């Protein structure tokens, strides 16, 4: 029997991070949450319960490394 390591696909490209954030934002909006407050709570604590399960938003956001997410957010903010 072979021991295999299971790898989960992490999201690392700028475009994929933007798509995930947009999907999560829309899922939070549809469910009646304030998306900005919920995303800030998630970024500060890395607690996935800030994100709804609706449309798989919670599993999507957890695929993004928090450090990479913060880096992309800061770069985007400073470039605009």
C-alpha positions in Angstrom: 0.0 0.0 0.0 1.3 3.4 -1.0 1.1 6.4 1.4 -0.1 9.3 -0.7 -0.2 12.9 0.4 -3.4 14.6 -0.5 -2.9 18.1 -1.9 -5.6 20.7 -1.9 -5.5 23.2 -4.7 -4.5 26.6 -3.3 -5.5 29.7 -5.1 -2.5 31.9 -5.8 -3.0 34.0 -8.9 -4.2 37.6 -8.7 -7.1 36.9 -11.1 -8.3 33.8 -9.1 -8.1 35.7 -5.8 -10.2 38.5 -7.3 -12.8 36.0 -8.6 -13.0 34.2 -5.2 -13.4 37.5 -3.4 -16.1 38.6 -5.8 -18.0 35.3 -5.4 -17.7 35.4 -1.6 -18.8 39.1 -1.6 -21.9 38.3 -3.7 -22.8 35.3 -1.5 -22.6 37.4 1.6 -24.7 40.2 0.0 -27.4 37.7 -1.1 -27.6 36.3 2.4 -28.1 39.8 3.8 -24.7 40.3 5.5 -22.5 43.3 5.3 -19.8 41.8 3.0 -17.0 44.2 4.0 -17.5 43.7 7.7 -17.6 39.9 7.3 -14.5 39.8 5.1 -12.6 42.1 7.5 -13.6 39.8 10.4 -12.3 36.8 8.4 -9.0 38.5 7.4 -8.3 39.6 11.0 -9.1 36.3 12.7 -9.0 33.7 9.8 -12.2 32.3 11.4 -14.2 30.9 8.4 -17.5 31.2 10.3 -17.5 34.9 9.3 -18.2 33.6 5.8 -21.5 32.0 4.8 -21.7 28.5 3.4 -24.0 29.8 0.7 -22.8 28.9 -2.8 -19.6 27.3 -1.3 -18.3 30.7 -0.3 -16.7 29.4 2.9 -14.7 26.7 1.2 -13.7 29.1 -1.5 -12.3 31.7 0.9 -10.3 29.1 2.9 -8.4 28.1 -0.3 -6.7 31.5 -0.3 -3.7 31.9 1.9 -4.4 34.8 4.2 -1.0 36.4 3.7 -1.4 36.3 -0.1 -4.9 37.8 0.3 -3.6 40.7 2.4 -0.7 41.3 0.0 -3.1 41.4 -3.0 -5.5 43.7 -1.1 -2.8 46.1 -0.2 -1.2 46.1 -3.6 -4.6 46.7 -5.2 -5.4 49.6 -2.8 -2.0 51.3 -3.3 -2.1 50.9 -7.1 -5.5 52.7 -7.3 
